[in-house]
Amino acid sequence: MSLRLYDTSTRAVREFEPLHPGRVGLYVCGATPQAAPHIGHLRSGVIYDLLVRWLRRSGYEVTFARNVTDVDDKIITVAETTGVPWFAVAEANQRVFNRGYATLGCLDPTIEPRATGHVPEMIVLMRRLIENGHAYNVGNDVYFDVKSWASEYGKLSNQKLENMRSAGDTPNEDLKRDPRDFALWKGAKPGEPSWETPWGPGRPGWHLECSAMATKYLGPTFDIHGGGVDLIFPHHENEIAQSKAAGDGFARYWMHNGLLTIEGEKMSKSIGNVVYLDDLLRQVRPVEARYYLASAHYRSIIDFTPGALDDAAAAYQRIEGFLTRAAEALGDVKPSADLPVAFSEALDDDLGVPQALAVVHETVRAGNSALASGDHQAAREAASSVRSMTSVLGFDPLEWASSSGGDDLRPVVEALVKVVLDQRQAARERKDWAAADAIRDGLTAAGILVEDTPQGPRFDIRRG
C-alpha cells in the first residue's frame, strides 16, 4: 500500500504523489510565541514529527519548514503590558517552544524561518498582487481584495463569500473596499516595530508571512501544508488566496490536526484552561507524554484528563517492560530492518497511529509469551520488531533509556535508588521482611516501581 492522506481541500483521503519523485516539501504553521506553549501546541509538534519520521522511513528526502510568527498583534500587546521589548518576548517564548519539542523527542525542522527575516519576500509578493489587481494599498496599509478572488475564496473552509463576516484584522476597517478584505501589511503605529516598504513603514499581516516563507524554501508549488484545524479559516484560506492569486500553485495537500480540549472546550490561554508540559511531567515521564500526545489519530480531538494520561503511561510501560526483560534475558537486541506489514499499512493509511500501536502491543504480548516459555528466538524477533516500530514512532524505550530523556537529574536519582535497593537486598538476606517491604513501599510512594526478577531487582522511575 502506498501512503494515503486526508486532504482537507478535497475532503477525501488521497493517494500521496509527491511533486518530485523521492522528495517531499512540508510546511507547517508553527508558533506565535507571545507566551509559553501549552500541550495543544506541542501535540501539533509531535504529530508532524511522526509524519516526517514516517516519510523518511518510507524513503523520502524531506524538507520540513516550520515557521515562527515573531511579530504579531498578540506579541506587541504582551510587550506593552509587561514592558519587555517585543523581540525579547518572542525570543524567550520561542526558546520554551523549542525546549518542549526537544523534550518530547521531536526532530528539528530542516528550516525554521521567522517572519521578521523575510520582509523582502513579502514585499515582492504584495507587489505581484497589486500589479495583477488582487490587492490595493490605502495609505501605508495593503489589503487583499477578496472579491477579486470570489470564485475560489472559501473552498478550503467550505464557506460561501456572501456568508462571511468582516475580517476584523485592523482598526482601519473603514478604509477597506470590502470588510472581508484582509490585511497583507499594516501601516506603522507609534512605538510599534516597522519595516520600510514602497507603501510606507509597517509590519506584516498574519497571513502574508507564511505564503512568502513557504514558497521561498519549498518552491512556488510544494507537497504538504499542515497545521491545526483552527487555522483552516481564516489563516490557511487566506494563504491559498494570496498565493494562488499571485500565480503560485502553492500546497498540493492540506493536513489538519485535531485540537486538544479540556471538558470539551478548546485549550486556550485567553480562556485560561491550559495545561503546560511541566504539568504533564509532574505526572509522567517525557516519553510517556509523547506516547499520550501521539497515540490518538491526528485528526481526532483529545479531551485531556489525568486518567487518560495515566492510561497512556501504563500502555507505554508495557512496551518498556517487555523490552527491558528481553534485554536482560537475551542481551543486546537490535531493531529489525523490516517492519510488520500491518504496521506499515496502518501508517500508510492516513498516518493511522492507533492501528499501528495495536500491532506494537500484539507483538509485545507475543514476545512476553515467548519469554515466559523460554523461546528465546521468538522473543528476540518480537523485541527486534518492537524496537523497529517504536523507533519509527519516536519512543523506542531502549533509545530513551540510553539518554537522560530531558531530565539531567535522572542519572543521580538512579544512583540513589540503587543504593536504597542494596539496603533492601541486605534486609531480605537477613530475612528482615518488614524492613524490605517498607523500603519497597517508600520507593513506590515516590513513583519508583520495583520488580524482583531472577536477575535481581529492577526498577522504573514512573514520574518525570
N, C-alpha and C positions, 0 to 999 in steps of 0.2 A: 504494500500500500504506500502511495506517495503522500506527502504532507497535504492536509486539507485544513483550511482556516475559515472561521466565520468572518465574513466581510460585512461590516455594518452598512456600507454603501449599497450593497445589493440585498442585504438581509437574508443571506444564504451562505451555507458552507461551500467554499470553492476550492478546487484543487490549486495548490500553490505552484505557480510557474514564475520563477524569477526573471527579471528583465534581462539579466546577463547570466548564462549558464554557470553554475557553481559559485555564484556570488550573490549576496543579499545586502541591500541597503535598508537599514531600520532606523527610524526616527521616533523617539518617544518624548512626549512633553514631560519635562522634569519639574523642578521645584520653583516656586516663587517664595524665596526664603525670608519672609517677614517674621517668622517665628520658627521654633524647633519643630521637626516633623512629628506627627502622630502616626500610629501604626497603620492607618489607612494609606498614608503616603508610602510607607515602607512596604505595604503589601504590593503596591504597583511595582516597586523596585524588584521585589522577589519574583513577581510574575514574568516581567520582561527578561530577568536574568535566566529564568527557566527556558524561555523561548530562545534566547541566544545560545544557551548550552545545548539545546536540542538541535538547533540549526547547525551548530559546529559539529556535533556528534554525527549529524547526517551528512557531513562532508562539505558544507558550505563555508566559504570565506565570508565572514560577517563584518560589515562596518556598522557599528552601533553608535548613533549620536543621541545624546540626551541633554537637552538644553537647560540653562539656568536663566530664569527671568530675574535679573539682578537689579532692575529698576522698574518700579511699578507704583501705582497709587497706594497700595497697602504698605509697601516698604517705606514710602515717603511719610505716610501717616504715623507709622511706628517711630520713625526718626524724629518727627516733630513732637510727638508725645514724650519720648524718652530723652531728647536732647543729644542722642547719639547720631553721628553722621550717617546718611542713608547707605553709603557704601560699606560702612562698618557693620550696620545691621545685616545687610545681605551677606557679607563675607562670613560673619560669625555664625549665622544660622546655616549657611551652606556647608560649613565645616561639620556642623552637627548632623546634617543630612548624610554627608559622605561617611562619617563615622558609623551612622546607623546602617547604611548599606553594607559597609565592610564587616560590621559585627554580625550581620545576618548572612555572610558568605557570598555577597553579590560580587560578580566580576566587574571590574572597571569598564566604563564605556570606552569605545575607541576614541571618541572626542566628546568633550563636554563644553560646548560653546556657550558663551554668555552674551546676553542681549547688548550690553554696553560695548562689546568688542566688535559689533557688526553693523554699526550705523551706516557706513558707506554702502554696504549691500542693500540696506533698507532704502536709502536714497535712490539707488538705481531702480529698485522695484517700484517705488512711488512714481518716479519719472515715467516708467513704462506704462503704468496705469493711467496717469494723467494724459499722456500723449495719445493713448488709444480710446479715451473717452470714458474710462471706468472709475476715475477718481477726479477730485477737484480740491482746490485749496481755497480757504476763506481766511484771510489774514495769515497767521502762522500755523493754522490747523490744516490738516489734509484728511479728507473723508473718502471712503469708498462709496460709490453711487450704486446702491443695491438694485434700483430699478433698471440699471443698465445690464444687469445680470439676472433679471427677473425669471427667465425661463429655467434657470439652473439653481437659483438660490433656494435652499430649503430641502434639497433632495437627500442629503446625508441624514438630517434630523427628521425627515418625513413631515415637513410642515409646508403650508402654503403662505406665500408672502402676505396675502391680504389678512391673514390671521395673526401676524407677528406684531409685537409691541415695539415701542421705541427702544433703540439700543441703550440709551441711558448711560453712555460711557464718557460723557463730558459735560461740564457745566454750560457749554455753549450750544446746547441743543437747538436753540432758535436760529443758529447760523446754518444749519443743515438744509439741504434741498428736501430731504425726507427724514423724518425722525428715526427711521430704521437704518439709515446710513451709519456706518461705524467708523470710528476714528483710526486712521492709519498713523497719524502723527499729531501730537498735542503741543500747541504753542506754549512757550515758556511762561511760567509764573514767577514772581519774585521769590528768591530763595530756593527754588527747585532746581534740580540738575537739568542741564540742557546741552544740546549739541547744535552746531550750525548746519543749516541746510539751505538749498536755494529758496525755500519758502519761509525762512527765518529760523530763529533758535527754538528748540523744543526737545521733546523726548518721544520715544516710540509708544504707539498704542500696543495693547497686549498682543494682538493677532499678527501684526506685521513681522515681528521678530522671527517667529517660527518658520514662516514661508521663506524668509531671506536666508536663515541658517540651514534649513533642511536642504534647500537646493544648492547652497554653496558646497556642502560636504558630501551630498549624495547625488547631485545632478538634478536637472530640471524635471526628470521623471525618475522615481525610485520605487522600491518594492512595498515596504510596510510602514504605516504610520500608526503609532499606538498611544494610548492614554486612558484615563478613566472615563466612565460613561457620562460623568458630569461635564466633560469637556466637549461632548458632541455638539452642543449648542450653548453659546454662540461661537466658542473658540475654533473648533475644527470646521464648522460650517463656513466661518469667515476665512480661515486659511485656504480652503478649497476655492472660494470665490475669488480672492485676490490673486492666488497663484494661477488658476486657470484663465482668469480674465486677462492676465498678463501674458498668456501664451504658453505656460508650463503645463506639462502633463500631470505633475505632482504625484501623490501616492496612488499606487495601484490596488492596495488592500488596506482596509481600515480595521484595526483591532481595538476593542474597548473592554477594559476590565471592570467587573462589578465593584461596588463600594463596600466598605466595612462600616457596619452600623452598630448602634447601641440601643436596644429595645426598639428596633425598627426605625430609628432616626439616624440620618446621615451624621457621621462623626465630623464635627466642625468646631474650629476654635471660636467662631462667633457665637455658637450655641453654648459652648463650654463643656460638651460631653466627650472630651477627648481622652484617649489612653495613649500614653507615650511608651516608647520602647523600654525605658527604665522601669516602668510599671510592670511590664511583662517579665523583665529579667529578675524581679523580686520573687517571681513565682516559678519560672522555668529558666533553663539554660538557653543561650543564644541559638544553638542548633535546634532545640525544641521549639523556639519561637519561629524559626524559619519553617520547620515542618508544619506548624499550625497555619502560617500565612500561605503556604504553598499547597496544602492538602485539598482544599476545595477547588472546583473548576473555576478557571479565571473569570468566566463571565457571570458567576453566581455572586450573590450577596452573602457576606459573612456577618452574622449578628453576634457580636462579641459577648461572651460570658466566661467567667473564670472556670466553670465546669468544662466548657468546650476546650479551653486551653489545657486543662489537666488531662482530658481525654487524648488530645493530640500528643502531649508529652509522654503519656503511657504507651501510645502506639509506637512512637519513636523508640522508646526504651525497650520494647520487644525486639525491634530490629537490632538495636545496640547490644542487647543481652545475648542474642544468638551469635553475633559476630565476635563478641568478646569470648564467649565459651568456645567457639570454633578456633579462635586464635590460640587459646590456652591448650586445647586438645591437639591441634594439628600444626601449630607453628604458624609461620608467615603465610597468609592467604592473599594472593594477588587477585585484582579484579579480572574478570573474564574479558577476552577480546570481543566476544559476541554478547548480544542482548537477547533475552527471550522474545520470540516473535510477538506474543501477546502484549508485552510491554511496549515494544516499538509501535505496534499497531495502535495502542491506546494514545501514545503521544502524537502519532501522525494524524489521529482523528481529533483535530481542533485542540491539541495540547491537553488531552484527557488525563490529567494527573490523578484523579480519583481511581480510574480504572488501572492506571499504571501502578499505583500504590497497592491495589488489590493483588497484582501479580507479585509485588515485592513480599507482601505478607504471606501469600500462599507458599512462596519459596522459603520463607523463614520457618513456617510450620513444618514443611518437608525436611528442612535442614535440622531442626530440633529433633524430629523423629529419628533421623539418621544418626545424630549424635547419641541419642538415648540407646539405640540398638547397636552401637559400635560400628556402623557402616561408615568408616572414615572417608571413603572415596565419594560416596553420595553427599556426605556432609561438606566435604571440600568443594565439590561442584556447586552446591547450593550457596555456600558462603562466597565463593568467587562470583557467582551470578548476582547475589545481593549487593556485593561491593560495586559491581559494574553499574547496576541500576541506580543505586543511591548516589554514586558519583555523578551520574547524569543529572540527577535531581538536586545536587549540591549539598547533600547531607550524608555522605559516607561516614559512618561513625568512627571508623578507624583513622580516616583522614583528620576528622575533627579532634580525635583523642591525641593525635600526634602534635597538635598545636594547642595554644592556650585557649582557643575558642573565643578570643577577645577579652579574656579575663587574666590579667598579668599575675593575679594573686593565686590562681589555681594551683601552680606547682607547689607553692608554700603550703596551701591547705592540704594538698595530697600528702606532703611530707609529714605534716602534723597528724593526719588521720592514720598514717602507717604507724606512727609512734603509739597512738592510742590502741590500735589493733594489736600491736605487740604486747601491750599491757593486758588486753583481753585474752590473748592466747596464753599468756602466763597464768592468768586466773583459771582458765579452762584446764591447763595442765595440772594445777594443784587442786582441781575439782571444786573450785570456788564458783559454783554456777551462778549464785546470786550476783556476785561482782561482775562476772562476764555478761550476764543479761543486762545489768544496769548500764554497763558501758555501751552495749549494743542499742539499748533504748535511748540513751543520750545521743548517740550518733543519729539515730532515726529522727529524733525530735529536731535535730539540726539540719535535716534534709539529706543525710548521708545514709544510704541503704547498704546493709552488709549482707552478703550471700556467702554461706560456707560451702566450699567446693572441695573435691578430693585433692586439689592442688593447693588448698589453703583459702583463707577468706578473701573475698573480692568485694570492692565497694564501688558505688556510683554516687557522685555528688549531684543531687537532683535539683538543687536550686542554684541559680546563677549568681 
